[in-house]
Amino acid sequence: MSKLENPVLVAVVGAAQGLRGEVRVRSFTDDPMSIGDYGHLHSGDGRIFEVLEVREGKNVVIVRFRGVNDRNAAEALNGLELYIERDNLPDDELDEDEFFYADLEGLEVVDAEGRSYGNVSAVYDFGAGDLLELKGPGRRPVLIPFSEAAVLEIDLDGGRLLIDPVAAGLVDIDGDKSLKPGT
């Protein structure tokens, strides 16, 4: 059992498929069929999964893992989140303005005047557009839209994300602060 240093969520196991231990998997990779191309998959509790077979399903991929040989074992995996190490993702295939969402986590969020609004703690997609969760010491987490209007610049090397606090919904148009920076 191993613990990943910089885990990236790549899939969630769904229901069992058939009797041979196959499971339905919702893959977050660009090509769902490539779920096994990133090496072994890891669960949050330290188990390691080797992909033996992948085939297309309706809105999911059907996966057979080594050691999961019957329906009971497959059903026990339902809802399991699977991760890979960030270093297993191919940086060389990204364009200059592309990045992985995992790279945004930990970036400090600031406005043009240098006020800090916390750090990116997570990236969510609930279907209506991506959201960034911001969290700072002593603050409740807040969600802002991950849009061109709200996020003006991403500086991965500098560890910062430049935002427009009005477009992000952190400050009212009148200048009243909905979320006080630096508190």
Contacts in CASP RR format, 6 or more apart in sequence:
PFRMAT RR
TARGET T0000
AUTHOR 0000-0000-0000
METHOD contacts of the structure
MODEL  1
MSKLENPVLVAVVGAAQGLRGEVRVRSFTDDPMSIGDYGHLHSGDGRIFE
VLEVREGKNVVIVRFRGVNDRNAAEALNGLELYIERDNLPDDELDEDEFF
YADLEGLEVVDAEGRSYGNVSAVYDFGAGDLLELKGPGRRPVLIPFSEAA
VLEIDLDGGRLLIDPVAAGLVDIDGDKSLKPGT
1 45 0 8 1.000
1 46 0 8 1.000
1 47 0 8 1.000
1 48 0 8 1.000
2 42 0 8 1.000
2 46 0 8 1.000
2 48 0 8 1.000
3 46 0 8 1.000
4 42 0 8 1.000
4 83 0 8 1.000
4 84 0 8 1.000
4 85 0 8 1.000
5 85 0 8 1.000
5 86 0 8 1.000
6 85 0 8 1.000
6 86 0 8 1.000
6 87 0 8 1.000
6 102 0 8 1.000
7 42 0 8 1.000
7 44 0 8 1.000
7 83 0 8 1.000
7 84 0 8 1.000
7 85 0 8 1.000
7 86 0 8 1.000
8 83 0 8 1.000
8 84 0 8 1.000
8 85 0 8 1.000
8 86 0 8 1.000
8 89 0 8 1.000
8 100 0 8 1.000
8 102 0 8 1.000
9 28 0 8 1.000
9 81 0 8 1.000
9 82 0 8 1.000
9 83 0 8 1.000
10 27 0 8 1.000
10 28 0 8 1.000
10 29 0 8 1.000
10 35 0 8 1.000
10 38 0 8 1.000
10 41 0 8 1.000
10 82 0 8 1.000
10 83 0 8 1.000
10 84 0 8 1.000
11 25 0 8 1.000
11 26 0 8 1.000
11 27 0 8 1.000
11 28 0 8 1.000
11 29 0 8 1.000
11 35 0 8 1.000
11 41 0 8 1.000
11 81 0 8 1.000
11 82 0 8 1.000
12 25 0 8 1.000
12 26 0 8 1.000
12 79 0 8 1.000
12 80 0 8 1.000
12 81 0 8 1.000
12 82 0 8 1.000
13 23 0 8 1.000
13 24 0 8 1.000
13 25 0 8 1.000
13 63 0 8 1.000
13 77 0 8 1.000
13 78 0 8 1.000
13 79 0 8 1.000
13 80 0 8 1.000
13 81 0 8 1.000
13 82 0 8 1.000
14 23 0 8 1.000
14 24 0 8 1.000
14 25 0 8 1.000
14 26 0 8 1.000
14 60 0 8 1.000
14 77 0 8 1.000
14 78 0 8 1.000
14 79 0 8 1.000
15 23 0 8 1.000
15 24 0 8 1.000
15 75 0 8 1.000
15 78 0 8 1.000
16 22 0 8 1.000
16 23 0 8 1.000
16 24 0 8 1.000
16 71 0 8 1.000
16 74 0 8 1.000
16 75 0 8 1.000
16 77 0 8 1.000
16 78 0 8 1.000
17 23 0 8 1.000
17 24 0 8 1.000
17 62 0 8 1.000
17 74 0 8 1.000
18 71 0 8 1.000
18 74 0 8 1.000
19 70 0 8 1.000
19 71 0 8 1.000
20 64 0 8 1.000
20 69 0 8 1.000
20 70 0 8 1.000
20 71 0 8 1.000
21 64 0 8 1.000
21 68 0 8 1.000
21 69 0 8 1.000
21 70 0 8 1.000
21 71 0 8 1.000
21 73 0 8 1.000
21 74 0 8 1.000
22 53 0 8 1.000
22 62 0 8 1.000
22 63 0 8 1.000
22 64 0 8 1.000
22 74 0 8 1.000
23 62 0 8 1.000
23 63 0 8 1.000
23 64 0 8 1.000
23 65 0 8 1.000
23 68 0 8 1.000
23 74 0 8 1.000
23 77 0 8 1.000
23 78 0 8 1.000
24 57 0 8 1.000
24 60 0 8 1.000
24 61 0 8 1.000
24 62 0 8 1.000
24 63 0 8 1.000
25 35 0 8 1.000
25 60 0 8 1.000
25 61 0 8 1.000
25 62 0 8 1.000
25 63 0 8 1.000
25 82 0 8 1.000
26 59 0 8 1.000
26 60 0 8 1.000
27 35 0 8 1.000
27 60 0 8 1.000
27 61 0 8 1.000
29 35 0 8 1.000
29 38 0 8 1.000
32 56 0 8 1.000
32 60 0 8 1.000
32 61 0 8 1.000
33 54 0 8 1.000
33 56 0 8 1.000
33 61 0 8 1.000
35 41 0 8 1.000
35 51 0 8 1.000
35 54 0 8 1.000
35 61 0 8 1.000
35 63 0 8 1.000
36 51 0 8 1.000
36 54 0 8 1.000
38 84 0 8 1.000
38 88 0 8 1.000
38 89 0 8 1.000
39 51 0 8 1.000
39 84 0 8 1.000
39 88 0 8 1.000
40 48 0 8 1.000
40 49 0 8 1.000
40 50 0 8 1.000
40 84 0 8 1.000
41 48 0 8 1.000
41 49 0 8 1.000
41 50 0 8 1.000
41 51 0 8 1.000
41 82 0 8 1.000
41 83 0 8 1.000
41 84 0 8 1.000
42 48 0 8 1.000
42 49 0 8 1.000
42 82 0 8 1.000
42 83 0 8 1.000
42 84 0 8 1.000
42 85 0 8 1.000
43 49 0 8 1.000
43 80 0 8 1.000
43 81 0 8 1.000
43 82 0 8 1.000
43 83 0 8 1.000
44 81 0 8 1.000
44 83 0 8 1.000
49 65 0 8 1.000
49 66 0 8 1.000
49 68 0 8 1.000
49 82 0 8 1.000
50 65 0 8 1.000
50 66 0 8 1.000
51 63 0 8 1.000
51 64 0 8 1.000
51 65 0 8 1.000
52 64 0 8 1.000
52 65 0 8 1.000
52 66 0 8 1.000
53 63 0 8 1.000
53 64 0 8 1.000
54 61 0 8 1.000
54 62 0 8 1.000
54 63 0 8 1.000
54 64 0 8 1.000
55 61 0 8 1.000
55 62 0 8 1.000
56 62 0 8 1.000
65 77 0 8 1.000
67 73 0 8 1.000
68 74 0 8 1.000
68 77 0 8 1.000
86 100 0 8 1.000
86 102 0 8 1.000
86 103 0 8 1.000
89 100 0 8 1.000
89 102 0 8 1.000
94 100 0 8 1.000
99 154 0 8 1.000
99 156 0 8 1.000
101 123 0 8 1.000
101 130 0 8 1.000
103 156 0 8 1.000
104 120 0 8 1.000
104 123 0 8 1.000
104 132 0 8 1.000
104 154 0 8 1.000
104 161 0 8 1.000
105 120 0 8 1.000
105 121 0 8 1.000
105 122 0 8 1.000
105 123 0 8 1.000
106 119 0 8 1.000
106 120 0 8 1.000
106 121 0 8 1.000
106 159 0 8 1.000
107 119 0 8 1.000
107 120 0 8 1.000
107 154 0 8 1.000
107 155 0 8 1.000
107 156 0 8 1.000
107 159 0 8 1.000
107 160 0 8 1.000
107 161 0 8 1.000
108 116 0 8 1.000
108 118 0 8 1.000
108 119 0 8 1.000
108 159 0 8 1.000
108 160 0 8 1.000
108 161 0 8 1.000
109 116 0 8 1.000
109 117 0 8 1.000
109 118 0 8 1.000
109 119 0 8 1.000
109 120 0 8 1.000
109 132 0 8 1.000
109 134 0 8 1.000
109 160 0 8 1.000
109 161 0 8 1.000
109 163 0 8 1.000
110 116 0 8 1.000
110 117 0 8 1.000
110 160 0 8 1.000
110 161 0 8 1.000
110 162 0 8 1.000
110 163 0 8 1.000
111 117 0 8 1.000
111 162 0 8 1.000
111 163 0 8 1.000
111 164 0 8 1.000
111 165 0 8 1.000
111 181 0 8 1.000
112 152 0 8 1.000
112 162 0 8 1.000
112 164 0 8 1.000
115 165 0 8 1.000
115 181 0 8 1.000
115 182 0 8 1.000
116 181 0 8 1.000
116 182 0 8 1.000
117 134 0 8 1.000
117 163 0 8 1.000
117 165 0 8 1.000
117 168 0 8 1.000
117 170 0 8 1.000
117 179 0 8 1.000
117 181 0 8 1.000
117 182 0 8 1.000
118 134 0 8 1.000
118 135 0 8 1.000
118 136 0 8 1.000
118 139 0 8 1.000
118 182 0 8 1.000
119 134 0 8 1.000
119 135 0 8 1.000
119 136 0 8 1.000
120 132 0 8 1.000
120 133 0 8 1.000
120 134 0 8 1.000
120 161 0 8 1.000
121 133 0 8 1.000
121 134 0 8 1.000
121 135 0 8 1.000
121 141 0 8 1.000
122 132 0 8 1.000
122 133 0 8 1.000
123 130 0 8 1.000
123 131 0 8 1.000
123 132 0 8 1.000
123 133 0 8 1.000
123 146 0 8 1.000
124 130 0 8 1.000
124 131 0 8 1.000
124 132 0 8 1.000
124 133 0 8 1.000
124 143 0 8 1.000
125 131 0 8 1.000
129 145 0 8 1.000
129 146 0 8 1.000
129 147 0 8 1.000
130 145 0 8 1.000
130 146 0 8 1.000
131 143 0 8 1.000
131 144 0 8 1.000
131 145 0 8 1.000
131 146 0 8 1.000
132 143 0 8 1.000
132 144 0 8 1.000
132 145 0 8 1.000
132 146 0 8 1.000
132 151 0 8 1.000
132 161 0 8 1.000
133 141 0 8 1.000
133 142 0 8 1.000
133 143 0 8 1.000
134 141 0 8 1.000
134 142 0 8 1.000
134 143 0 8 1.000
134 144 0 8 1.000
135 141 0 8 1.000
135 142 0 8 1.000
138 183 0 8 1.000
139 179 0 8 1.000
139 183 0 8 1.000
142 170 0 8 1.000
142 179 0 8 1.000
144 150 0 8 1.000
144 151 0 8 1.000
144 163 0 8 1.000
144 168 0 8 1.000
144 169 0 8 1.000
144 170 0 8 1.000
145 167 0 8 1.000
145 168 0 8 1.000
147 167 0 8 1.000
149 164 0 8 1.000
149 167 0 8 1.000
150 163 0 8 1.000
150 164 0 8 1.000
150 167 0 8 1.000
150 168 0 8 1.000
150 169 0 8 1.000
151 161 0 8 1.000
151 162 0 8 1.000
151 163 0 8 1.000
151 168 0 8 1.000
152 162 0 8 1.000
152 163 0 8 1.000
152 164 0 8 1.000
153 161 0 8 1.000
153 162 0 8 1.000
154 161 0 8 1.000
154 162 0 8 1.000
155 161 0 8 1.000
155 162 0 8 1.000
163 170 0 8 1.000
165 171 0 8 1.000
165 181 0 8 1.000
166 172 0 8 1.000
166 173 0 8 1.000
166 175 0 8 1.000
169 178 0 8 1.000
170 177 0 8 1.000
170 178 0 8 1.000
170 179 0 8 1.000
170 181 0 8 1.000
171 177 0 8 1.000
171 178 0 8 1.000
171 179 0 8 1.000
172 178 0 8 1.000
END
